């Protein structure tokens, strides 16, 4: 962050915004503005170059063909690599999460190269889709309350040695590997299968992204009653017997 302005980049809303994940950008922007930050938000379509000067980059979910197109264009653009090398924070959901890894299976049934920003690899599950509410315990090193979200994916994401699981599920499939993991992260790059939108249901994750971008240990408090009501409602609904 420079010039006292937080630069928030929403990547490819024309391809990767199928499940309301654009709400994540709205939440980060709102929570930054509530704390008096000057926010410059840029929505970058797939026919535009990715800026390298952003502080936080957000990527949403999408269908199989748009996912392949997004991966091709992000590899060709290469600016997101440079932004991460510059210290930018990346938070991606579902199809975006898979794109951040080494490879995934595209709509043609072929292995599609990802960006390699997370040490994960995604294969296609042969059984039922992972669909439904998810609850989980976020990695204690992140100091965050339990995760709540909604998953809808066929992919099975395997974590490599340098990727940490974002959470351990207590309800739901998460990464689909059967080991209880959900999502992955390293120091500055985060991926999850959670929709919801996930940052509305987990606003302290949005605050974590802000703290990392601002390089601070704490943020001024704000009124979180609406977010807490939503969290409590969704957690209670998920815990109801089927």
C-alpha positions as CSV (number, residue, x, y, z in Angstrom):
1,X,0.0,0.0,0.0
2,X,1.3,3.4,-0.9
3,X,0.0,7.0,-1.0
4,X,-2.4,5.9,1.8
5,X,-4.6,4.1,-0.7
6,X,-5.6,0.4,-0.6
7,X,-5.7,-1.0,-4.1
8,X,-8.2,-3.8,-4.4
9,X,-8.3,-5.9,-7.7
10,X,-11.3,-8.1,-8.6
11,X,-10.0,-10.5,-11.3
12,X,-12.2,-11.5,-14.3
13,X,-15.7,-10.8,-13.1
14,X,-16.9,-11.7,-16.6
15,X,-15.6,-15.3,-16.3
16,X,-15.3,-16.0,-12.5
17,X,-18.2,-14.7,-10.6
18,X,-20.8,-17.4,-10.9
19,X,-21.8,-18.0,-7.3
20,X,-22.0,-14.4,-5.9
21,X,-18.3,-14.4,-5.1
22,X,-18.1,-10.7,-6.1
23,X,-19.6,-10.2,-2.6
24,X,-16.1,-10.9,-1.3
25,X,-14.8,-7.7,-3.0
26,X,-17.7,-5.7,-1.6
27,X,-16.9,-7.0,1.9
28,X,-13.2,-6.2,1.8
29,X,-13.9,-2.7,0.3
30,X,-16.6,-2.0,2.9
31,X,-14.6,-3.1,5.9
32,X,-11.6,-1.0,4.7
33,X,-13.7,2.1,4.2
34,X,-15.3,1.6,7.6
35,X,-11.9,2.0,9.0
36,X,-11.2,5.3,7.2
37,X,-9.1,3.8,4.4
38,X,-9.1,5.2,0.9
39,X,-9.9,2.3,-1.3
40,X,-9.3,2.1,-5.1
41,X,-11.2,-0.9,-6.4
42,X,-10.5,-2.1,-10.0
43,X,-12.6,-4.8,-11.7
44,X,-10.4,-6.3,-14.4
45,X,-12.2,-8.1,-17.2
46,X,-10.5,-11.0,-19.0
47,X,-9.6,-8.8,-22.0
48,X,-7.7,-6.4,-19.8
49,X,-4.2,-6.7,-18.3
50,X,-3.9,-7.4,-14.6
51,X,-2.3,-4.4,-12.8
52,X,0.9,-5.3,-10.9
53,X,0.4,-2.5,-8.2
54,X,-2.6,-4.0,-6.4
55,X,-2.5,-4.8,-2.6
56,X,-5.3,-7.4,-2.5
57,X,-6.4,-9.6,-5.5
58,X,-9.7,-11.5,-5.4
59,X,-10.7,-14.3,-7.7
60,X,-14.1,-16.1,-7.7
61,X,-15.6,-19.3,-8.8
62,X,-16.9,-20.2,-12.3
63,X,-17.9,-23.0,-14.6
64,X,-15.4,-25.3,-16.3
65,X,-15.0,-23.5,-19.7
66,X,-14.6,-20.0,-18.2
67,X,-12.2,-21.5,-15.7
68,X,-10.0,-22.8,-18.5
69,X,-10.2,-19.5,-20.4
70,X,-9.3,-17.6,-17.2
71,X,-6.3,-19.9,-16.5
72,X,-5.0,-19.4,-20.1
73,X,-5.3,-15.6,-19.9
74,X,-3.7,-15.4,-16.5
75,X,-0.8,-17.5,-17.6
76,X,-0.3,-15.4,-20.7
77,X,-0.7,-12.1,-18.8
78,X,1.8,-13.1,-16.1
79,X,1.2,-9.9,-14.1
80,X,-0.3,-11.7,-11.2
81,X,3.0,-13.5,-10.6
82,X,4.7,-10.1,-10.5
83,X,2.2,-8.7,-8.1
84,X,2.7,-11.7,-5.7
85,X,6.5,-11.2,-6.0
86,X,5.8,-7.5,-5.0
87,X,4.1,-8.7,-1.8
88,X,0.5,-8.6,-2.9
89,X,-2.2,-10.7,-1.2
90,X,-4.3,-13.1,-3.2
91,X,-7.6,-14.7,-2.1
92,X,-9.3,-17.1,-4.5
93,X,-12.5,-19.3,-4.3
94,X,-13.4,-22.6,-5.9
95,X,-12.4,-22.4,-9.6
96,X,-10.0,-19.6,-8.7
97,X,-8.5,-21.7,-6.0
98,X,-7.8,-24.5,-8.5
99,X,-6.2,-22.1,-10.9
100,X,-3.8,-21.0,-8.3
101,X,-2.4,-24.5,-8.0
102,X,-0.1,-26.5,-10.3
103,X,-2.8,-28.0,-12.4
104,X,-6.5,-29.0,-12.6
105,X,-8.8,-30.9,-15.0
106,X,-10.4,-28.6,-17.5
107,X,-13.8,-28.9,-19.3
108,X,-12.1,-31.0,-22.1
109,X,-11.1,-33.6,-19.6
110,X,-7.4,-32.6,-19.9
111,X,-4.9,-31.5,-17.3
112,X,-4.7,-27.7,-17.4
113,X,-1.6,-25.9,-16.1
114,X,-2.4,-23.6,-13.2
115,X,-0.3,-20.6,-12.0
116,X,1.7,-22.5,-9.3
117,X,1.1,-19.8,-6.7
118,X,-0.2,-22.5,-4.3
119,X,1.4,-25.9,-3.9
120,X,-1.8,-27.8,-4.7
121,X,-3.0,-30.1,-7.6
122,X,-6.6,-30.7,-8.4
123,X,-8.0,-33.9,-10.0
124,X,-11.7,-34.6,-10.9
125,X,-13.6,-36.7,-8.4
126,X,-15.4,-39.8,-9.7
127,X,-18.2,-39.8,-7.1
128,X,-20.9,-37.4,-6.1
129,X,-20.2,-33.7,-6.1
130,X,-19.2,-32.0,-2.9
131,X,-22.3,-29.9,-2.2
132,X,-23.6,-28.4,1.0
133,X,-22.8,-26.4,4.1
134,X,-19.3,-26.6,5.5
135,X,-18.1,-25.9,9.0
136,X,-14.4,-26.1,10.0
137,X,-11.7,-25.0,12.3
138,X,-9.3,-22.6,10.7
139,X,-5.6,-23.1,11.1
140,X,-4.8,-21.9,14.7
141,X,-1.8,-20.0,13.4
142,X,-4.2,-17.5,11.7
143,X,-6.1,-16.8,14.9
144,X,-9.5,-16.8,13.4
145,X,-12.9,-18.2,14.5
146,X,-14.5,-21.3,12.9
147,X,-15.1,-21.3,9.2
148,X,-18.6,-21.4,7.7
149,X,-19.4,-21.6,4.0
150,X,-21.1,-23.5,1.2
151,X,-19.3,-25.8,-1.2
152,X,-20.3,-27.0,-4.7
153,X,-17.5,-28.7,-6.6
154,X,-16.3,-31.9,-8.3
155,X,-12.6,-31.3,-7.9
156,X,-10.4,-33.1,-5.4
157,X,-7.5,-30.9,-4.3
158,X,-4.3,-32.4,-3.0
159,X,-1.9,-30.3,-0.9
160,X,1.8,-30.3,-1.5
161,X,4.4,-29.9,1.2
162,X,4.6,-26.1,1.1
163,X,0.8,-25.6,1.3
164,X,-1.0,-25.4,4.7
165,X,-4.6,-26.4,4.9
166,X,-6.7,-23.3,5.6
167,X,-9.1,-25.3,7.8
168,X,-10.1,-28.7,9.0
169,X,-13.7,-29.5,8.4
170,X,-16.1,-30.7,11.0
171,X,-19.0,-30.8,8.5
172,X,-18.7,-31.2,4.7
173,X,-16.0,-32.4,2.3
174,X,-13.6,-29.5,1.9
175,X,-10.8,-30.4,-0.4
176,X,-12.5,-33.8,-1.1
177,X,-9.5,-35.9,-0.3
178,X,-10.9,-37.5,2.8
179,X,-8.3,-36.1,5.1
180,X,-10.5,-33.3,6.5
181,X,-8.6,-30.4,4.9
182,X,-10.3,-27.4,3.4
183,X,-8.5,-24.8,1.2
184,X,-4.8,-24.0,1.3
185,X,-2.6,-21.1,2.0
186,X,1.0,-19.9,2.2
187,X,2.3,-16.6,3.4
188,X,0.3,-14.3,1.0
189,X,-1.8,-16.6,-1.2
190,X,-5.1,-18.2,0.0
191,X,-7.5,-20.6,-1.6
192,X,-10.8,-22.1,-0.5
193,X,-13.8,-23.9,-1.9
194,X,-16.2,-21.8,0.2
195,X,-18.9,-19.7,-1.3
196,X,-21.5,-17.8,0.7
197,X,-19.9,-15.3,-0.2
198,X,-17.2,-16.6,2.2
199,X,-16.0,-13.2,3.4
200,X,-19.5,-12.1,4.3
201,X,-19.9,-15.3,6.4
202,X,-16.3,-15.0,7.7
203,X,-15.5,-11.3,8.0
204,X,-12.4,-11.8,10.1
205,X,-10.8,-13.5,7.1
206,X,-11.4,-10.2,5.2
207,X,-9.7,-8.4,8.1
208,X,-6.8,-10.8,7.9
209,X,-6.3,-9.9,4.3
210,X,-6.4,-6.2,5.2
211,X,-3.9,-6.7,8.0
212,X,-1.5,-8.5,5.7
213,X,-1.8,-5.9,3.0
214,X,-1.3,-3.0,5.5
215,X,1.4,-4.9,7.4
216,X,-0.2,-4.3,10.8
217,X,-1.1,-6.6,13.7
218,X,-4.5,-5.1,14.4
219,X,-7.2,-3.0,12.9
220,X,-9.6,-0.5,14.5
221,X,-12.8,-2.2,15.7
222,X,-16.0,-1.8,13.7
223,X,-19.7,-2.8,14.3
224,X,-19.9,-6.5,13.4
225,X,-23.5,-7.2,14.5
226,X,-24.8,-7.8,11.0
227,X,-22.0,-10.2,10.2
228,X,-22.3,-12.0,13.5
229,X,-26.0,-12.5,13.0
230,X,-25.4,-13.9,9.5
231,X,-22.7,-16.2,10.9
232,X,-24.8,-17.5,13.7
233,X,-27.8,-18.1,11.4
234,X,-25.8,-20.1,8.9
235,X,-23.9,-22.1,11.5
236,X,-27.1,-23.0,13.3
237,X,-28.7,-24.0,10.0
238,X,-25.8,-26.2,9.1
239,X,-25.9,-28.0,12.5
240,X,-29.6,-28.9,12.1
241,X,-30.1,-32.7,11.6
242,X,-30.6,-33.6,7.9
